[in-house]
Amino acid sequence: MQDILARAARIKLVIFDVDGVLTDGSLFLGDNGEEYKAFNSRDGHGMKMLQQAGVAIGIITGRTSNVVRYRMESLGVEYVYQGQLDKLPAYLDLLEKTGLKPEETAYVGDDVVDLPIMGHVGLAIAVADAHPLVLRHAHWHTLHAGGRGAGRDVCEMLMEGRGVLDDMLSQYLVK
């Protein structure tokens, strides 16, 4: 775990996939074709704390959905790439926009379409219920499944690596 925390200490940007990572992968479609997704509120709060701790957050997802745009706006996520069937070009664009090096980035995925990015980042993370090939190529995997707290696992591990997790959580304790 020390190697993972050392990698985490260098991370300045974490990128999440959406379906299967920030959601459980289920797609709910209404009669009119509108798409619905369920996000875990604890993941969202973890993302807010992580940003307060100085780590930027990005999204790269293959699907395009208004609900994703709305959720990421509500969390203050600056970098949102939707409709990216080939995700690697979006990742390379993010590196160019931010001026970050690959070792300063982390990626969280669940399926084989995430592997091209995972092979480039400093910290490749798989959710607990990821495809076996993704789990095999990840540096670390979450305790919880996608959409069930995996995002919070990632945020807290990155804050631990930066040495700020206890401080971030202590603000909620009665004094």
C-alpha positions in Angstrom: 0.0 0.0 0.0 3.0 2.4 0.6 3.7 2.3 -3.2 0.1 3.2 -3.9 0.1 6.1 -1.4 3.4 7.3 -2.9 1.8 7.4 -6.3 -1.3 9.1 -4.9 0.9 11.8 -3.4 1.9 12.9 -6.9 -1.6 13.1 -8.3 -2.9 16.5 -9.4 -5.8 15.3 -11.6 -8.0 12.2 -11.2 -10.2 11.3 -14.1 -13.3 9.1 -13.7 -15.3 7.1 -16.2 -19.0 7.4 -15.4 -21.1 4.3 -16.2 -19.9 1.5 -14.0 -17.7 3.8 -11.9 -19.7 6.7 -10.7 -22.9 4.7 -11.4 -23.5 1.0 -11.1 -23.6 0.8 -14.9 -27.4 0.6 -15.1 -29.1 2.7 -17.8 -32.6 3.8 -17.1 -34.4 5.0 -20.2 -37.8 6.7 -20.2 -40.5 6.3 -22.8 -39.4 9.5 -24.4 -35.7 8.3 -24.6 -34.6 10.4 -21.7 -31.7 8.8 -19.8 -31.6 8.6 -16.0 -28.6 7.6 -13.8 -28.2 7.1 -10.1 -25.1 8.7 -8.5 -23.9 7.9 -5.0 -24.1 11.1 -2.8 -21.1 10.0 -0.8 -19.0 9.8 -4.0 -20.1 13.4 -4.7 -19.1 14.6 -1.3 -15.7 12.9 -1.6 -15.2 14.6 -5.0 -15.9 18.0 -3.4 -13.5 17.3 -0.5 -10.8 16.1 -3.0 -11.1 19.3 -4.9 -10.8 21.3 -1.7 -7.6 19.3 -1.0 -6.2 20.6 -4.3 -6.8 17.7 -6.7 -8.6 18.5 -10.0 -11.3 16.1 -11.3 -12.1 15.2 -14.8 -14.7 12.9 -16.5 -14.2 11.0 -19.7 -17.2 8.9 -20.7 -18.3 7.1 -23.9 -21.9 8.1 -23.6 -23.4 11.6 -23.8 -26.1 12.6 -21.2 -27.5 15.8 -19.9 -27.7 14.2 -16.4 -23.9 13.8 -16.4 -23.4 17.4 -17.4 -25.8 18.5 -14.7 -24.2 16.3 -12.0 -20.7 17.4 -12.8 -21.6 21.1 -12.9 -23.2 20.6 -9.4 -19.9 19.2 -8.2 -17.7 21.8 -9.8 -16.0 19.4 -12.1 -14.1 21.5 -14.6 -13.1 18.9 -17.2 -16.0 16.9 -18.8 -15.6 14.9 -22.0 -18.7 13.1 -23.1 -19.3 10.9 -26.2 -15.7 9.7 -26.2 -15.9 6.2 -27.7 -12.1 6.3 -28.0 -11.1 7.9 -24.7 -7.3 8.2 -25.2 -7.5 11.4 -27.4 -9.6 13.1 -24.7 -6.9 12.1 -22.1 -4.1 13.5 -24.2 -6.1 16.7 -24.7 -6.5 17.0 -20.9 -2.7 16.6 -20.5 -2.2 19.4 -23.0 -4.8 21.7 -21.4 -3.5 21.2 -17.9 0.2 20.9 -18.6 0.4 17.9 -16.4 2.6 14.9 -16.8 1.1 11.4 -17.0 2.5 10.5 -13.6 0.5 13.4 -12.1 -2.8 11.8 -13.3 -4.9 9.0 -12.1 -7.8 7.3 -14.0 -10.7 5.2 -12.5 -12.3 2.7 -14.8 -14.3 -0.5 -14.9 -14.3 -1.9 -18.4 -11.8 -2.8 -21.2 -12.5 0.6 -23.0 -10.7 2.2 -20.1 -7.4 0.2 -20.5 -5.8 2.6 -23.1 -5.8 5.5 -20.6 -5.0 3.2 -17.6 -1.7 2.3 -19.4 -0.6 5.9 -19.5 -1.4 7.3 -16.1 0.6 7.4 -12.9 -2.1 5.6 -10.9 -4.5 3.3 -12.6 -7.5 2.4 -10.5 -10.3 -0.2 -11.0 -13.6 -0.4 -9.2 -14.1 -3.6 -7.2 -16.5 -5.1 -9.7 -14.5 -4.1 -12.8 -13.8 -6.5 -15.7 -11.1 -9.0 -14.7 -8.7 -7.6 -17.3 -9.1 -4.1 -15.9 -8.5 -5.4 -12.4 -5.3 -7.1 -13.6 -3.9 -3.9 -15.1 -4.8 -1.6 -12.3 -2.3 -0.4 -9.7 -5.1 -0.4 -7.1 -8.8 -1.3 -6.8 -11.5 0.1 -4.7 -13.2 -1.7 -1.8 -16.7 -0.8 -3.2 -18.4 -1.5 -6.5 -19.0 1.2 -9.1 -21.9 3.5 -8.0 -21.8 2.0 -4.6 -19.0 4.1 -3.0 -16.1 3.4 -5.3 -15.7 7.1 -6.0 -15.4 7.9 -2.3 -12.8 5.1 -1.9 -10.7 6.8 -4.6 -11.1 10.3 -3.1 -10.2 9.2 0.4 -7.2 7.2 -0.8 -5.9 10.1 -2.8 -6.3 12.4 0.2 -4.5 9.9 2.4 -1.7 9.9 -0.1 -1.5 13.7 0.1 -1.5 13.5 3.9 -4.7 15.5 4.3 -7.5 12.9 4.9 -7.6 13.2 8.7 -7.7 17.0 8.4 -10.5 16.9 5.8 -12.6 14.6 7.9 -11.9 16.3 11.2 -13.8 19.4 10.1 -17.0 17.4 10.5 -16.3 16.3 14.1 -17.9 18.1 17.0 -15.3 20.2 18.9 
